[in-house]
C-alpha cells in the first residue's frame, strides 16, 4: 500500500461509527476496501457486508485481495435469486458478502440476518444515496436495534462533483448513514501529491491540428449551442450562472437543467423542452467529431436530420447549414462529369442541373444506372478525409519501435515481439470499443481501406433506404423492417430521409454510386472470386473523378497541412510513396495501400511494435495485468490519468512513457481541463461544508441520524394527552404493512418504516401493499404507469385486485422534485383519445367501478395516505395475503382464499343478473352455494340478502320467467 492509503485506513479505524470517504476519481478505491476487509473480517465475530458494488469493483477487490495474499477472504457474491434459507446459512458462517440492498433489507426485516451477526457494513457509490434510499434504510435497521453492538458503517465515493450537486448533500448522506466523520482526499492533497509525484512517468503532450472542415464544424456547433443557451436564458426559468458553454460539455449539464425545470415541466412550452434536448444533441456532436471518422459522423448527422427534422431548434439556426455542408465535404464532393463543381449554395445552377437530369433520366430507375451522362450528369468526387490522429498514431508507433530497436542494439539484447513479453507492450487507450476496433483496422489495413469500407457501408445503406421508400410507395405486401444506415434509423421515418438541404441531383448521384457498388458486389458473388478489382473503382467515379478522389485524400490526411492547392497526378504518386514509406510494417502490404493502375511500386512499410487496445468505457483496469511500458492516451480522460499515476507509483522501477494525443484548439482539450477544474472546485466546496457541518450525537458519541422520533409531536396529539385523566396516553398499536419484495427497489418501504410502521416483506401475487384484510394497493410511478398501460399489464393487475379485495386502490405516485401533473390543462382535449393517459385512466375507472384512484405528490405524502387509510382498519394477515391469487398445489382447502376456491365464470354470470349490484353480490355468494340454489330461494330470503324488495322481485321474476319455445 502507498503511504497515503495507509493514512486513510488509519483515519477510518479511529472512529467506531465509521465514516464517509470521498476520493479523487481514479485513486485506488478497490485496494482501500481490500485492506479494510483484511482488517475487519473475522468469521468468529460476524459477517462483513458489502453493498452496491459494481461488477468491475467486485473484480478489482478480488484482484487486490489476491495481491495482498489473502484470497481466502475473498467476498462471496450473493445473487438476488438465491433461496432465503441459503442466504441465512451464509450469514451464520461469518463470511464477507457482496449483497444488493434489496436483498439485505428484506433479510433484516425478516430476521434472517441478525444485526448482532454483522461486524461492519461497507457501501460503495455513496454519491447516489439519499435519506430515502435503501442503504439508509439498512443503516437505520442496524443502528436502531436495542442492546446490539455498535456496527461501523464505511461509505466510499470517487465522484466528488456528484457530492455537491444538491444542498448540503454530503451532510445529509452522513446523517442518514449515522456517521460523523468526512474524509476528503483530493489529488492536490499533500500526502497524495507527495506519493504520486515521487517517481512520475515520462509524459509527452502531442498536439495535432484539426482539419479545416473539423474546425469549421466545431465552431458551427459551438455557435448553435450558444444560440440554444441564449434562447433558454430568455425563458427566465433557469439559473443563468449554470448556462455556460463550458458546463454544456458535460453530461451533468442535462441533470442541472432538468433539476431546475422538473417542478415546472408541465408549464413550460414545447420550445423550451426542445432546447434542453437540443443541447444534449449538440454536446454529442462535439464529442463524436473528435472521436469518430468522417463517414460515421456524416451517417449520424443523417439520422439527426430524419429523427429531429422539424422539431429541433438548432437545426434551423444559421450555423447548422455549415455543420451539414462541412460534414459532407469531409466525405465527398459533387462535381459534373466535365469537372465543374456543383455548389449547393447556387440555386440557379442547381435548378438548371436538375432540369438537365430530369430531361435525360426521366422514366429510368436510379438503381439501374450504370453510367452517367458526361454532358449533363454528375459524379461523386470521393474525399474520405482521414482523422488527423490516425497518421499521428502511426508515426508515434514507428518512433517507439525505432527507439526500442536502438535501445536493444545498445544493450545487445534483441527484443522478442510476442504477447508473452509484456515489457514491450504498447497500450492505446480509446474512449469506446468502436474506436479500438477502427484503430486496429487502420494499423492492419491502412486508413484508406478503412475509409473505403465505411464509405461502401454508407452507400449500401442508401440503396436499402431507397428500396424501402419505393416499396412503401407501391404498397408492397412483402415483409419490411430491415435496418437502414446500419440500424441507426427507424424504418417508419425513412420517408423523410431526403432533407431540403440536399438537392435531388446530389441524392441521385449518391444512389447511383450506391447502386453501382451493390451491383458490383452481386457480380463478385456470382463469379465467386473475392480477390478481383476493388469495388470502389467502378461506377460513378470516372477517370477524372477517381484522380481527384486520391488527391483530396492525400492532401487532407496530413495533419497541419495548410496547403489546399490541388496536386497533379505525377505529384500524387510521389506524395503517396512518401506517405506510404512512413507506414508501419506487417506481414503483408496493407490492403488500403495496394498497387493502383498508375503506381509503380511501394516502399516497404516500417515495422510496428506489439499494440494492445483498451476501451475506457469497459472499466476493466488492466494496467496491472498487461504492465505496458508505453501508454498512448488516444482519448484523454482524467480518471485514466490517475490510474496511470497509481500504476507508476506501485512500480517505481519500471520505465514508463505516456503520450497524450490532443486536437489543438479543440473542445477535447477544453473538456479535459474543465474536468480537472470541476473536480478541484467540488473538493473546495466539500472542504468548506466540512468546516460548517453539524452532526448530532448522543451522550455515547453515537450519531443520532434523522429518524421520526426527533420530529415534534403535533398540537392535536398534545391536546389529546391533557384531556385524559392523569395525562396518561394509552399505548398505540403498531401499524403493519405487508409489502411485496419487488417494491424494495423503491423508497416507499423506507419512508413507511420512518413513520413508525412495521414493514413485512413477502412475495405477493396480487397487489404491492396490503394495508388491511380489505384494502390492497397497486403502486405505480409515472413511468411505470405509462409502461403498464402500453403492455396491458395494469388491466390484469386491477382485475385480480378487484376479484380478491373489497377495496382495491391504484396509487399514482409522483416524484417529489417533479411537477404534480401529467400534462398542462391546455393539452387535455374534450374527446377520448386512445393515446392520452387521462383517457386511459377514465376508461379504466369506468370498467372497474370499485377501483379507487389515489394521487400522491411524493413518497412522504404516500406514507401519510397509508396511515389515514389504515385508520379504524384491522391489521393484515401475512399468511393470508401470501396465498391470495396463488394457484393451489394440494387441492382446495376449506376457508382458504386461494384463487381456485372461486368460480370466476359463475361470479361474472351472477353480477350480470337483473337486480344484482356491486353492493349485494357478495351477500348472495355467502347466502347460497351455487346458482342452482339461488334460483330456488324465495323472494323473502332474496330481499334479506339483497337489501331490498325491488331488486329481489326483479331477480326472482327473471329466474322464474318462461323461455319462449319454437312452435
QUIKA-V255419 format. One line per field, one symbol per residue. psi: psi as a letter, one per 40 degrees, with the letter a starting at -180 (. if undefined). A space follows every 50 residues. Layout:
psi=???
//
This chain:
psi=iiddddddddddedhddaihhhiiheigddddddddddddhhdddaihhh ifhidddddddddddddeffdeehihhhidehiddddddddeefihhhii dddddddddeedhhdeehdihhhifeeeiieeiddddddddddehifiih hihhiihfgddeeedahfdddddddeefiehhhhgideidddddddedgi ihhhhhhiiiiddddddddddddddddddddddeefeihddegidddeei deddddddddeddfdeeiiddddddddddddddddddddediiddddddd ddddddddbediddeeideddddddddddediihiideehihheehdddd ddddddddddeheihdeeheiihedeiiihhhdghihddddddddddddd ddddddddddeehihhgiddgddehhhhhididddddddddddddidddd dddddddddddddddddddddddefieihaeiiiffeehiddeededhid ehiddddddddddddddddddddddddeheeaiideeibehadddddddd dddddeehhehehehihiddddddddddddeeiihaeihidefihidehc iiihiiiiihhhihhdddfegededdgidhhhgdhihdddddddddddde gdehhhhhhhhihhfiedddddddddddddddddddddddeeihhhiaee eihdihiddehiiidddddddddiheehhihihhiihhhideeeeieddd ddddeeihhhhihhdhidhhdiedhhhhhhidddddddddeedddddddd dddeidghhhhhhiideiigidiideehidihheehdddddddddddgde hhhhhhdidddddddddddehfiiiihdddddehehhideahhififide ehgdddddddeeihehideeddddddeididddddeiidddddddefidd dddddddddeiihiih.
//
